[in-house]
Amino acid sequence: MRRGSAEEGAGLVRFENVGMRYGAGPEVLRDLDFTLRPGSFHFLVGPSGAGKSSLLKLLYLGHRPSRGTVSLFGRDVGPLARRELPALRRRIGVVFQDFRLLAHLTVYENVALPLRIAGLRGERIRQHVGELLTWVGLGERLDALPATLSGGEKQRAAIARAVIAQPRLLLADEPTGNVDAEAGARLLHLFEELNRLGATVVIATHAETLAARGGHPVLYLDEGRLRHDPRPRPRMMTG
């Protein structure tokens, strides 16, 4: 899928001298400057408390910067009115650390929800949701409630819900934190496949071994400041 020329030139995501604070507290993010190109894949790495989740909030428009400029899809989000944000958010998929699956809905209904919100109905939803859940290995769990799923199944359901509407930007907060190493490797492969299909991917993790295994560029956060290494890291060999 071709991107617009303005987006190609300016980047899908651009942060310029960005700071962020909660209320009147101190800045939790300081002086962030980076650009993510369309179709790129980055890990966001740092210890607990470094500010990874706060940076993701800026990326999915869950919080506004206290200073600086955040541009998404070629638009400065700072001056946008609240009513303009939902249209941008529909182009962003988020996999939250705590999954946020709705307990009273089945796997199928959870994954279908973004399409229903977007106005799709009937057979189009059934086809898209069924194909995606089969692809992520949940084709036999369509009618299961979240409480009956394993940690890995919940994670795959959350990923399916995040990508069902084909987001341009896909964000994941510690997506392998609730699964074992083998399942984590499978999830990483799934994100790489989604990236090959056109999504720009950012995975936040405190596990530098995961980032090393992926062989992708890494954004390092330390006490709210960012060090951007644009070079892909050598892929760690696994036995």
N, C-alpha and C positions, 0 to 999 in steps of 0.2 A: 504494500500500500504506500503510495507516494504521499509525502508530507508537504504542507504549504511552504513556499519559498521563504516567507518571513520566519516561520518556525525553524526551518533548516538553518537559517542564518543566525537567529538569536538563541536557539536552543529550546527544547521542549520545556525545560525548567531553568530559570536563571535567578540566582540570589546575588544581590549587590549590597554589601555593607549591612547585612541584616542582623538585628538584635531582637531578642524576645524575652519578655518577663511575664510573670503571672501577677496581676494586680499591681500593687506598689512595691513588690519585692524586688530583689536584685535580678539582673539579667541571668537567665539560664543558658542562653545562646548569645554569642558575641562575635561581631565582625565576620559573618559568614559570606564568602564570595565563591561561587562555583556555578558551573553550567552543565546540564545533562542534555546530551544530544538525543534526538528521536531514535528509538531502537537500541539504546545503550542498556547496559546491565551493570549495576554497581552494588557493592556491599557497603553498608554503613556500620562501621565497627567502633567499639569503645566499651569501657567497663560500665557496670551498672551505675546509673547516676550521671553519666557523661552528657546526657541530653538527647539521646537517640529518639526516644518517643516524642519529645518536644519538637524535634526537627520534622518527624513524620506528620505531626499535627499541622505544621505550617504547609507541608506538601499536600495534605488532603483538605485544607481549608477549614480545619477544626479550630484554628486560632490565627489571629492576625499578628504580624510582626510589630514590635514596639518601635522599630526604626528600620530604615533601609527599604529596599525594593525587592519584592517577590513577584516574579513573572511566571505564569503558567500558560502554555499553549500560545505564547506570544502576547499575552495580556498582563498588564500590571494589575495585580489583584487588590492592591491597597485602596484605590478609590472606588471599587465596585460596590454597588448597593447590595443589601442583603438579598433582595429578590433576584439578583443576577448570579448568585453563587450556585444554586442547584444545577443550573445548566453546565457549569464547569465541573461540579462534583460528579455528574453522571459520566464524565470522561475519565474518572479515577476509580480504580478498584483498590480496596484495602482489606488485608488479612490481619485482623487484630490478634494480639497475643492471647487474649481470653476467648477467642473465636466469635463470641456474640451471636451464636445461633439462637433463634427463638425457640424456647423449650416446647411450646405447644404446637409447633409446626413440624411436619415430617421433613426429611432430608430434601425430598422433591420440592415441597412448598417453600422451604428456606431458600433454595437456589433459584426458584422461579420468581421470588419476590421482586428483585430489581427489574425484571421484564414486565411484571404487572404494573409496577410504579411507572415504567416508561410507556405504558399503554398497550402492550402486546396482549393478545388473547388467544385462547383455544389451541389449535393445532400447532401454531408457530412456537408457542411456549413448550408444548409437550415434546416436539422434535428437538429443539435446542437443548432443553434441560436433560432429556433422556440421553442424547449423544454425549454431552459433556460429562454426566455422571458415570457413564460407561467408560469414558476415556480416563477418568481419574480413579477408576476401580471401585465405584460405588453403584454400579448398575443393578446389583442385587439388594441394595439397601434403600431404595426409593421411598418406601413407606415407613422406614425406621424413624423413631423420635431421637433427638440428640442424646437423651439420657441413656440410650441403649448402645451408643457408639463408643468405640475405643478412642484413645487420644489421637491416634493417627487418622482414623476415619473422620473425627470431628475436624481435624486440620484440613483434610482433603475436601470436606463439604464446605468449609469456610473459603478455601481457595476457589472452589467451583462457583460459589456465590459471588466472589469478588470479580471473576473474569467472565461471567455469563453474558454481560452486556458489552463485551469486547472493549475494555477500557484502553485508552492510549497510555495511561500511566498506572502501573501496578506496584503497590507498596505492601510490604509484609513486615510485621513487628515480631521478631524472634519466632519465625515459623517452625523451627525445629526444636524449640525448647521443651516440648512435651512428648517427644518421640525418641526412640533409640537411634544410634548412629546409622544403622542400615536404613531405617525409615527416613531419617534426615537426608541421606544421599538420594533416595528416591524422590523426595520432595524437591531437592535442588534440581534434579533432572527435569521435573515437571515445570519449574519456573524457567529453566533454560529453553524448554520447548515453547512455552508461552512467549518468551522473548523472541524466538525465531519466527513466531507467527506475527510479530510486529509490535508487541508491548514493550514500552520502556519500563525496566524493572529496578526497584530499589529494595534490598533486603537488609533490615536492621538486625544485627546479631552481636552478642558479646563473644561468640566463639570464633576466634581468629582462624582456627583450624578449618572451619567450614569455608571461610573466605579463601583460604589458601587452596583448598580442594577445588574451588570453582574456577580459579584462574582468571578472574574478572577484576577491573579497576576497583579500588577501595577508597572510601571516604572515612578518615579516622577522626573521631570526636574525642576530645579530652578536655574535661572541665568547661564544656560549652564552646570550645574553639575547634576549628576544623583544619585538618591537614589533608589535602586532596592529592592522592597519588593516581594520576590518570593512566598509568601503565598497567596493563593486565599483569597480575602476579603469575609466576609459573604454577601450572596446575600440579597439585600434589598427587603423586601416584598412590593408588590404593591397591591392596593385595586381595 
